[in-house]
Protein backbone atom coordinates (compact mmCIF):
# COMPACT_ATOMS: atom_id res chain seq x y z
CA UNK A 1 0.00 0.00 0.00
CA UNK A 2 1.25 3.50 -0.80
CA UNK A 3 0.35 6.32 1.56
CA UNK A 4 -0.17 9.84 0.19
CA UNK A 5 2.72 12.26 0.45
CA UNK A 6 2.92 13.75 3.92
CA UNK A 7 1.38 10.75 5.73
CA UNK A 8 4.06 9.11 7.85
CA UNK A 9 3.04 6.42 10.30
CA UNK A 10 6.26 6.64 12.35
CA UNK A 11 9.77 8.07 12.35
CA UNK A 12 10.86 4.86 10.63
CA UNK A 13 8.50 5.40 7.71
CA UNK A 14 10.02 3.90 4.53
CA UNK A 15 13.24 3.15 6.43
CA UNK A 16 14.13 0.02 4.44
CA UNK A 17 13.20 1.70 1.17
CA UNK A 18 15.24 4.78 2.06
CA UNK A 19 18.32 2.69 2.81
CA UNK A 20 17.98 0.86 -0.52
CA UNK A 21 17.45 4.10 -2.46
CA UNK A 22 20.39 5.80 -0.74
CA UNK A 23 22.71 2.96 -1.74
CA UNK A 24 21.43 3.16 -5.30
CA UNK A 25 22.03 6.92 -5.34
CA UNK A 26 25.56 6.69 -3.94
CA UNK A 27 26.79 3.58 -5.73
CA UNK A 28 24.89 3.55 -9.03
CA UNK A 29 24.20 7.24 -9.73
CA UNK A 30 27.06 9.16 -8.09
CA UNK A 31 29.42 6.22 -8.75
CA UNK A 32 31.19 6.66 -5.40
CA UNK A 33 34.28 4.50 -5.06
CA UNK A 34 36.25 3.17 -2.10
CA UNK A 35 38.62 5.78 -0.67
CA UNK A 36 36.81 8.83 -2.10
CA UNK A 37 35.86 11.83 0.00
CA UNK A 38 32.12 12.52 -0.01
CA UNK A 39 30.80 15.80 1.42
CA UNK A 40 27.08 15.85 2.21
CA UNK A 41 25.68 19.30 2.88
CA UNK A 42 22.40 19.71 4.75
CA UNK A 43 20.62 22.53 6.50
CA UNK A 44 18.18 22.44 9.39
CA UNK A 45 15.32 22.00 6.89
CA UNK A 46 16.79 18.75 5.52
CA UNK A 47 15.35 15.31 6.28
CA UNK A 48 18.07 13.84 8.47
CA UNK A 49 16.88 10.31 7.79
CA UNK A 50 17.96 10.77 4.16
CA UNK A 51 21.20 12.49 5.15
CA UNK A 52 22.20 9.64 7.45
CA UNK A 53 21.16 6.98 4.96
CA UNK A 54 23.31 8.57 2.23
CA UNK A 55 26.29 8.84 4.59
CA UNK A 56 25.85 5.23 5.72
CA UNK A 57 25.76 4.06 2.10
CA UNK A 58 28.96 5.95 1.27
CA UNK A 59 30.73 4.53 4.31
CA UNK A 60 29.56 0.99 3.51
CA UNK A 61 31.16 1.29 0.08
CA UNK A 62 34.43 2.32 1.71
CA UNK A 63 34.31 6.06 1.04
CA UNK A 64 34.80 8.79 3.65
CA UNK A 65 31.53 10.65 4.18
CA UNK A 66 31.51 14.03 5.91
CA UNK A 67 28.17 15.56 6.89
CA UNK A 68 27.97 19.34 7.18
CA UNK A 69 24.85 20.68 8.91
CA UNK A 70 24.22 24.40 9.02
CA UNK A 71 21.31 26.77 9.74
CA UNK A 72 18.65 27.21 7.06
CA UNK A 73 19.55 30.39 5.23
CA UNK A 74 16.14 31.09 3.73
CA UNK A 75 17.81 32.10 0.46
CA UNK A 76 18.53 29.89 -2.50
CA UNK A 77 21.59 30.24 -4.74
CA UNK A 78 23.48 32.08 -1.99
CA UNK A 79 27.07 31.37 -0.95
CA UNK A 80 27.00 29.21 2.23
CA UNK A 81 29.00 29.99 5.35
CA UNK A 82 32.78 29.76 4.91
CA UNK A 83 33.42 26.34 6.56
CA UNK A 84 30.88 24.79 4.20
CA UNK A 85 32.14 26.70 1.16
CA UNK A 86 35.72 25.63 1.86
CA UNK A 87 34.82 21.96 2.36
CA UNK A 88 32.82 21.55 -0.84
CA UNK A 89 35.63 23.16 -2.82
CA UNK A 90 37.94 20.26 -1.97
CA UNK A 91 36.08 16.97 -2.32
CA UNK A 92 35.65 14.14 -4.80
CA UNK A 93 31.88 14.01 -4.49
CA UNK A 94 29.42 16.61 -3.22
CA UNK A 95 25.83 15.58 -2.49
CA UNK A 96 23.73 18.63 -1.65
CA UNK A 97 20.65 17.90 0.48
CA UNK A 98 20.17 21.38 1.95
CA UNK A 99 16.72 22.80 1.24
CA UNK A 100 18.19 26.01 -0.17
CA UNK A 101 20.66 25.09 -2.89
CA UNK A 102 23.98 26.79 -3.56
CA UNK A 103 24.32 26.20 -7.30
CA UNK A 104 25.93 29.01 -9.33
CA UNK A 105 27.72 30.41 -6.25
CA UNK A 106 31.51 30.96 -6.07
CA UNK A 107 32.05 27.80 -3.97
CA UNK A 108 29.98 25.77 -6.44
CA UNK A 109 32.08 27.03 -9.32
CA UNK A 110 35.32 26.27 -7.42
CA UNK A 111 34.09 22.77 -6.58
CA UNK A 112 33.25 22.02 -10.21
CA UNK A 113 36.52 23.55 -11.42
CA UNK A 114 38.41 21.31 -8.99
CA UNK A 115 36.73 18.20 -10.43
CA UNK A 116 34.00 17.41 -7.91
CA UNK A 117 31.08 15.25 -9.01
CA UNK A 118 28.09 17.22 -7.72
CA UNK A 119 24.38 16.52 -7.43
CA UNK A 120 21.59 18.89 -6.43
CA UNK A 121 18.93 17.09 -4.32
CA UNK A 122 17.45 19.97 -2.37
CA UNK A 123 14.57 19.13 -0.08
CA UNK A 124 14.85 15.38 -0.64
CA UNK A 125 12.92 13.49 2.03
CA UNK A 126 12.28 9.76 2.49
CA UNK A 127 9.27 9.78 0.16
CA UNK A 128 11.13 11.61 -2.57
CA UNK A 129 14.24 9.41 -2.53
CA UNK A 130 12.12 6.27 -2.47
CA UNK A 131 9.92 7.15 -5.45
CA UNK A 132 12.31 9.18 -7.62
CA UNK A 133 15.39 6.99 -7.13
CA UNK A 134 14.65 3.72 -5.36
CA UNK A 135 11.57 2.57 -7.25
CA UNK A 136 12.57 3.90 -10.68
CA UNK A 137 14.13 1.79 -13.42
CA UNK A 138 17.13 4.11 -13.63
CA UNK A 139 18.70 2.39 -16.63
CA UNK A 140 15.58 2.91 -18.74
CA UNK A 141 15.11 6.49 -17.51
CA UNK A 142 18.71 7.34 -18.46
CA UNK A 143 18.20 5.76 -21.89
CA UNK A 144 15.06 7.85 -22.38
CA UNK A 145 17.05 10.94 -21.41
CA UNK A 146 19.69 10.14 -24.00
CA UNK A 147 16.98 9.73 -26.64
CA UNK A 148 15.33 13.06 -25.76
CA UNK A 149 18.73 14.75 -25.73
CA UNK A 150 19.37 13.75 -29.33
CA UNK A 151 15.79 14.50 -30.37
CA UNK A 152 16.02 18.10 -29.15
CA UNK A 153 19.63 18.60 -30.22
CA UNK A 154 18.82 17.58 -33.78
CA UNK A 155 16.02 20.17 -33.95
CA UNK A 156 16.12 23.88 -34.68
CA UNK A 157 12.70 25.44 -34.16
CA UNK A 158 11.25 24.82 -30.69
CA UNK A 159 7.62 25.76 -30.06
CA UNK A 160 6.04 25.30 -26.62
CA UNK A 161 2.28 25.67 -26.19
CA UNK A 162 -0.34 24.71 -23.63
CA UNK A 163 -4.04 25.12 -22.92
CA UNK A 164 -3.35 28.00 -20.50
CA UNK A 165 -2.11 30.26 -23.28
CA UNK A 166 1.59 29.46 -23.51
CA UNK A 167 2.95 30.12 -26.99
CA UNK A 168 6.74 30.34 -26.95
CA UNK A 169 9.00 30.10 -29.98
CA UNK A 170 12.79 29.75 -30.06
CA UNK A 171 15.60 28.41 -32.24
CA UNK A 172 18.46 26.13 -31.21
CA UNK A 173 20.77 27.07 -34.09
CA UNK A 174 23.00 24.09 -33.25
CA UNK A 175 23.01 24.53 -29.49
CA UNK A 176 23.86 21.36 -27.57
CA UNK A 177 21.58 19.74 -25.01
CA UNK A 178 22.68 18.60 -21.55
CA UNK A 179 21.35 15.34 -20.17
CA UNK A 180 21.40 16.60 -16.60
CA UNK A 181 19.84 13.43 -15.16
CA UNK A 182 22.66 11.09 -16.12
CA UNK A 183 25.13 9.28 -13.87
CA UNK A 184 28.11 11.13 -12.38
CA UNK A 185 30.73 9.61 -14.67
CA UNK A 186 32.70 12.81 -15.35
CA UNK A 187 34.73 14.93 -12.97
CA UNK A 188 33.71 18.55 -12.70
CA UNK A 189 30.24 17.94 -14.12
CA UNK A 190 27.08 18.67 -12.13
CA UNK A 191 24.37 16.02 -12.43
CA UNK A 192 20.81 16.41 -11.29
CA UNK A 193 18.15 14.01 -10.12
CA UNK A 194 17.30 11.61 -12.95
CA UNK A 195 14.52 12.49 -15.34
CA UNK A 196 15.61 15.78 -16.89
CA UNK A 197 17.32 17.12 -20.01
CA UNK A 198 18.24 20.80 -20.17
CA UNK A 199 19.41 23.34 -22.72
CA UNK A 200 18.97 26.92 -23.77
CA UNK A 201 18.01 27.86 -27.32
CA UNK A 202 19.75 30.94 -28.70
CA UNK A 203 18.64 33.37 -26.04
CA UNK A 204 17.79 36.27 -28.35
CA UNK A 205 15.41 34.05 -30.39
CA UNK A 206 13.11 33.24 -27.45
CA UNK A 207 9.84 35.13 -27.83
CA UNK A 208 6.19 34.78 -26.85
CA UNK A 209 4.08 33.94 -23.84
CA UNK A 210 4.88 31.51 -21.04
CA UNK A 211 2.39 30.45 -18.35
CA UNK A 212 3.58 28.72 -15.18
CA UNK A 213 0.81 26.52 -13.77
CA UNK A 214 2.40 23.99 -11.39
CA UNK A 215 5.27 25.33 -9.28
CA UNK A 216 7.71 28.23 -8.95
CA UNK A 217 10.73 28.52 -6.67
CA UNK A 218 12.18 30.66 -5.24
CA UNK A 219 10.81 32.81 -3.67
CA UNK A 220 10.04 30.34 -0.90
CA UNK A 221 6.65 31.99 -0.34
CA UNK A 222 5.36 30.42 -3.55
CA UNK A 223 6.26 26.76 -4.19
CA UNK A 224 3.06 25.14 -5.46
CA UNK A 225 1.10 27.52 -7.66
CA UNK A 226 -2.53 28.16 -6.79
CA UNK A 227 -2.96 30.47 -9.76
CA UNK A 228 -1.29 30.80 -13.14
CA UNK A 229 1.54 33.26 -13.65
CA UNK A 230 1.83 34.66 -17.18
CA UNK A 231 5.19 35.91 -18.49
CA UNK A 232 5.73 37.85 -21.69
CA UNK A 233 9.12 37.10 -23.21
CA UNK A 234 10.92 39.30 -25.73
CA UNK A 235 14.35 38.44 -27.15
CA UNK A 236 15.07 36.06 -24.27
CA UNK A 237 14.05 38.27 -21.35
CA UNK A 238 10.93 38.78 -19.23
CA UNK A 239 9.26 42.07 -20.13
CA UNK A 240 5.96 41.62 -18.27
CA UNK A 241 4.45 39.42 -15.54
CA UNK A 242 0.71 39.03 -14.92
CA UNK A 243 -1.43 37.13 -12.44
CA UNK A 244 -2.68 37.40 -8.87
CA UNK A 245 -1.02 37.49 -5.46
CA UNK A 246 1.62 34.90 -6.28
CA UNK A 247 2.56 36.82 -9.42
CA UNK A 248 2.96 39.96 -7.28
CA UNK A 249 5.31 38.08 -4.94
CA UNK A 250 7.35 36.95 -7.94
CA UNK A 251 7.48 40.46 -9.39
CA UNK A 252 8.73 41.93 -6.11
CA UNK A 253 11.23 39.13 -5.58
CA UNK A 254 12.81 39.64 -9.01
CA UNK A 255 12.93 43.41 -8.55
CA UNK A 256 14.60 43.10 -5.13
CA UNK A 257 17.87 42.02 -6.74
CA UNK A 258 18.18 45.13 -8.90
CA UNK A 259 19.84 42.92 -11.51
CA UNK A 260 18.64 42.81 -15.11
CA UNK A 261 20.23 39.39 -15.55
CA UNK A 262 17.51 37.99 -13.28
CA UNK A 263 15.03 38.52 -16.12
CA UNK A 264 17.10 36.63 -18.70
CA UNK A 265 16.08 33.18 -19.92
CA UNK A 266 18.58 30.66 -18.53
CA UNK A 267 17.28 27.27 -19.70
CA UNK A 268 14.54 24.92 -20.83
CA UNK A 269 14.28 21.53 -19.03
CA UNK A 270 12.08 18.58 -19.96
CA UNK A 271 10.96 16.48 -16.98
CA UNK A 272 10.31 12.74 -17.15
CA UNK A 273 10.83 11.02 -13.78
CA UNK A 274 8.05 8.41 -13.46
CA UNK A 275 8.13 8.78 -9.68
CA UNK A 276 6.70 12.32 -9.93
CA UNK A 277 3.08 12.71 -11.03
CA UNK A 278 2.17 16.09 -9.53
CA UNK A 279 3.66 19.15 -7.87
CA UNK A 280 4.75 18.70 -4.25
CA UNK A 281 6.38 22.05 -3.49
CA UNK A 282 9.86 20.51 -3.62
CA UNK A 283 11.26 22.15 -6.73
CA UNK A 284 13.81 19.46 -7.55
CA UNK A 285 10.89 17.02 -7.70
CA UNK A 286 8.47 19.43 -9.39
CA UNK A 287 10.92 20.02 -12.25
CA UNK A 288 10.62 16.32 -13.07
CA UNK A 289 6.85 15.86 -13.14
CA UNK A 290 6.49 13.29 -15.88
CA UNK A 291 5.83 15.09 -19.16
CA UNK A 292 6.39 18.61 -17.83
CA UNK A 293 8.73 21.31 -19.07
CA UNK A 294 10.49 23.67 -16.70
CA UNK A 295 12.12 27.03 -17.39
CA UNK A 296 14.87 28.87 -15.54
CA UNK A 297 15.72 32.56 -15.30
CA UNK A 298 18.76 34.28 -13.80
CA UNK A 299 22.21 32.69 -13.63
CA UNK A 300 23.04 30.33 -16.48
CA UNK A 301 25.58 27.63 -15.68
CA UNK A 302 28.49 26.96 -18.00
CA UNK A 303 27.53 23.27 -18.26
CA UNK A 304 24.38 24.27 -20.17
CA UNK A 305 26.60 25.34 -23.07
CA UNK A 306 24.66 28.55 -23.67
CA UNK A 307 25.89 32.14 -23.48
CA UNK A 308 26.82 31.68 -19.77
CA UNK A 309 26.44 34.53 -17.30
CA UNK A 310 26.08 35.15 -13.59
CA UNK A 311 23.11 36.81 -11.91
CA UNK A 312 22.22 37.62 -8.31
CA UNK A 313 20.14 34.42 -8.12
CA UNK A 314 18.14 31.94 -10.17
CA UNK A 315 14.51 30.84 -10.38
CA UNK A 316 12.64 27.89 -11.90
CA UNK A 317 9.01 27.60 -12.97
CA UNK A 318 7.05 24.58 -14.17
CA UNK A 319 4.53 24.15 -16.99
CA UNK A 320 2.82 20.82 -16.28
CA UNK A 321 1.17 19.77 -19.56
CA UNK A 322 3.03 21.21 -22.52
CA UNK A 323 2.67 20.69 -26.20
CA UNK A 324 6.21 20.48 -27.62
CA UNK A 325 6.74 20.96 -31.34
CA UNK A 326 10.19 20.33 -32.83
CA UNK A 327 10.66 21.56 -36.41
CA UNK A 328 6.91 21.25 -36.98
CA UNK A 329 6.63 17.76 -35.48
CA UNK A 330 4.45 17.39 -32.37
CA UNK A 331 6.51 15.33 -29.91
CA UNK A 332 4.19 15.84 -26.96
CA UNK A 333 0.64 17.17 -26.75
CA UNK A 334 -0.93 18.43 -23.51
CA UNK A 335 1.60 16.47 -21.45
CA UNK A 336 1.23 13.20 -23.40
CA UNK A 337 4.06 11.95 -25.60
CA UNK A 338 2.99 11.25 -29.18
CA UNK A 339 6.44 10.38 -30.50
CA UNK A 340 6.44 6.60 -31.00
CA UNK A 341 9.87 5.92 -29.49
CA UNK A 342 9.09 8.12 -26.49
CA UNK A 343 5.90 6.17 -25.91
CA UNK A 344 7.90 2.93 -25.87
CA UNK A 345 10.07 4.34 -23.10
CA UNK A 346 6.99 5.55 -21.21
CA UNK A 347 5.56 2.04 -21.34
CA UNK A 348 8.85 0.51 -20.19
CA UNK A 349 8.87 2.96 -17.26
CA UNK A 350 5.32 1.82 -16.35
CA UNK A 351 3.87 5.31 -16.73
CA UNK A 352 0.10 5.32 -16.45
CA UNK A 353 -1.73 5.83 -19.74
CA UNK A 354 0.90 4.32 -22.06
N, C-alpha and C positions, 0 to 999 in steps of 0.2 A: 504494500500500500504506500502511496506517495502522499505526504501531507502538504498542504499549500504552503507557499513561502511565508515565513514568519511564525509558523506553528512548530514549536520545539517542545517535545515532551519532557526533556531533561537536559542537563548540561552535557550529557554524553550523546546527544542527538547526532546521528550519522557518524559516530566515532570510527567504526570500522571502515565505512565508505570514505571518510576523510583521510584516513591513514593510507588507504589504497590509492586515492587520487593524488595525494601529496607525493608518494613514491613515483607515480607515473609522471607527474610534473617535473620532479627533480631529475629522475633517471632518463626518461624517454623524451622529454621536451627540452629541458635545459641542458641535457647531456652531461651532467655533472660527473666528474671522474674522481677516483681515489686520489687524495693528496691536494685537491684544489681548495682554495679559500672561497667560501660562499657567504656573502653578507646579505642578511635579511633585514630590511628596514620596515619598521612598523610604528604607527603612532597610537595614541590612546583610544582611537576609534577603530582600531583593527580588531579582528576576531582572533584572539590569542590561541584558540584551538587550532586554527589553520597555521598560524605562525610556528607553534611548537611542532605540529605534524610535519611541516616542511623542513624544519631544522633536524628533527629526528630522522627523516628520510635521508637527508644529506650526510648525517653522521653515520648512518647504517651503511651507506655506500663507501665510507672511508674518507669523506671530505671533511673540512674543518668549518662548520657553520658558526657564524657570529650573528647574534640577534641584537639589533639596535632599536630600543624603544625610546620614543621621545614624545613630548606633548603635541596634541593636535593643533596644527597651526591655524586652521580655518581658511587657508589660502592655497589654492592649487597652483602648480607651476612656479613655486617660490623656492629659492635656495634654502635648504634646511640648515639647522645649526651646525657650526663648524666641525664638531667631532663626527657628525654623520657625514658631512660633505667630504671630509678628509678620508674617512674609511671607504666610502664607495668609490673614491678615485683610485684606490689601490687594491683591487680584488679581481679574482678570476670570473666570478659570477655574482651578479647583483639581482636579487629577487625583491621587488618593491611591493609591499603589502600595506603600506600606509594609505589611509583613506584619501589624503590630499597628495597627489603625485608631484614629483619633482622633475619631470621631463622638461627638456629645453633649457634647464638652468646651467650655470657654469660647472657645477660639480658633475652633472649628467654628461656634459660635453667632454669633461676631462676623463671621466670613467670610460666613455666610448672610445676616446682617442687613445687611451692606455690599453685597449683591447678587451674590456669587460664584456661578457655576454649578459645582457640586461633583459628583464621582462617587467612589464607594467601590469600589476594585478591589484590595482587599488580597490579597496572595499571588499575583497574576496572573503566570504564567510563560508561556513561548512556546506551550506546548500549550494552556493555558487561553484565551489571547487568540485563537489560531487557531480553536478549535472553538466558543467561545461568542460570538465576534464575527465573525471573518473568514468562516467557512463557513456562517453562519446567514443565512437570508432575514430581515433585520431588519425590513423593511416589514411582512411577514406576522406576525412575532412581536409587533410593536407593535400591529397591528390585533387580534390575539388578546387581548392585554392590555387593550385598550379594551373588548372584548366582555366579558371576565371582570369588569372593573371595574363595568360596568353590571349584570351578572348578580348580583353580590354586593350591590351598592348598592341594588338594587331588592328585596332580600330582608330579612326580619326574623329569623326563627329560623334559626340556624346550628348544625347538628349535625355533629360530626366523629367518625368511628369508624374502627377498623381491626381486623385479625385478631389483633393483639397485646393487645387489651383496651382500647384507647382508646374513650372514650365521653364526649364533651365537648359541652355545650350552652351556647349563648349567644344573645343577642338584639341586633341592630343598632340598633333603635329610631331609624332615620333617619341613623345615622352614615354619613359619606362614606368612600369607598374611594380610596386613593392608587395610581395606576399608577406605581410607582417605577421601572419599567424603560423609561420613555419617553425621548425625546430631550430634551436640555438647552435647551429653548426659552425658559425663564423665568429671569430673574435671581433670585437668592436662593432657589433651589429645588434641593434635593439629588436627584440621580437615581442610580439604582443600575444594575448590570449588567442588560441586558435579560432578560426572562423572569420577572418578578415583579410581583404586585399585593399591596398591603399595607393593612391597616386594623386597628382594634381595635373589637370590639363593645363595648357598654356594659360597662365593666369589672366592675361588681358583679353582672352577670348570668351571668358565666362560671363554670360549675360542672361537676365530673365528674372523669374520669380521663384523663390524657394519657400516652402511652408514646412516648418517643424511641427510634428504632431504627436511625438511619443516622449521624447526626453531632451533635456538641455542642461549641460553642466560645464564649468560653473556658470553663474554664481550658485552657491550651495542652497540658496533659498528657493531654487526652482526644482531641479531633479525631474520627476515625472511631470509632464505637461498636462494641465487640466483644460487648456485652451490652445488653439493653434497660434503660432507666431509666424507672421509673414515677413519675409525679407525681400527687398528689391536689390538686385545685383547688377552693377554696371562695370564692365571692364575689370572684373575680378574683385570688386570691393562692395561692401554693403553701403547703399546710399539711403536706404529708408527701412524702418522697422515698424510694423503695425500689429495690433492685437489688444489684449486686455491688460490686467494687472501684471501677469508674468512677463509680458512684452515690455512693460514699463520698467520692471526690475532689470531686465536684460539691457535695455537702453541705458539706464543709469550706470550699470556695472561696466559696460564698454566705455562710456564717457569718463568714468572715474580714473582711467589710466592715462588720459590725455596723450594717447599714442595712436596715430593714424594706422599703424601696422596692425592694430587689433581688428580693423575692419576688413583686412585683406583675406581673401580665400586661401586657406592653407592646404586643404586636401579633400578628396572624395574617398569614402571607404565603404565597400560592400560588405555586409554582415551575413554570415551563414553558419552560425554555431547551432546545431540542432537541439542543444540543451537550453536555448533561450527562445521562448515563444511570445513573451510580452515584456514591456518595460517594468523594471523593478526599482528604479531610482539609483542603481549602481551603474555608473556610466560605462565602465569597462564591459559590463554585461549587456547594457542597453545598445551599445554600438554593434552588438553581434546578434540582435534579434534576427531569427532566420528570415532572409529575404529582404531585410531593410537596407537602406543606404544612409550613411552618416557623413556629415560635413564638418570640417574644422576651419576655424578662423584664428588669426593671430600668428604666433611663431610657427614657422615651417621648418621641420627638421631636415638636415642634409640627406638623411637616408631615403627621403621621399623623392630625391633626384629632380626637384623642381627648381625654382629660382633661388630658394634658401635665404631666409632672413630671420632675425630675432624680433620679438615684440615683448611687451611688458608681461603678457600672459598668453593663454590659449583657451579656446572654448570649442565644444563639440555639441552638435545638435542632430537629432535622429528623425528621419522620415521613414515611417514604418512599412508602407505598402507602395513602393515606387513602381512606375513603368520605366524600364531602361531600354533605350533604343540606341544601338550601335551601328553607325553607317546605314541607317534606315531599317535595320533588322530589329524586331522586338524580341529582346532576350528574356525580359520579365515583364509581366503585366499585372498591375495592382498587387504586387508582392508575390505573385506565383510565377515560377520559372516556366517559360514556354520552350526554350532551347532544349532540344532533345537530349543532348549529352548531359546538360545540367540536371534534367529530370531523372536521368539514370543515377546520378550521384545522390540526388534527393531521396530516391527510393532506397539506395544502399545505406543511407544514413537514417532510414526509418522515419523520415519526416512525414507527418500526417498529411494526407491529401495527394500523395504521389504514388 
